């Protein structure tokens, strides 16, 4: 079975493939914005932050240290709404990819069909995680 002909013959697969490409390209844009904002808030290098966040291991490490352990250096300014949205977007792509590897069959066509649905669910979950973290830190009184 040819990949191109199967996209044309099955409109659902073609639409899922197009959505997957749009999601991954959007993820590169989101990671670029997120890296620039993180580097500016922590006085670091935007290029190094982009390289770290765009690698799978670097993103997992960042999410683990920042949100699971809550053990990260302080920022010079809090994250705004747009930065929280792009953070949730990038975390959702990673989460949908990992969950898709476990719940979908090892067929690339099945994984392409399930990725957009998993991304939507992962985005809602990661948005709650990122928003919860931002509301917890804003409840502290200012010194």
Buried (B, 14 or more C-beta within 10 A) or exposed (E): EEEEEEBEEBEEBBEBBEBBEEBEEBBEEBBBBBBBBBBBBBEBEBEEBBEBBBEEEBBEEBBEEBBEEEEEEEBEEEBEEEBBBBBBBBBBBBBBBBBBEEEBEEEEBBBBBBBBBBBBEBBEBBBEBBBEBBEEEEEEEEE
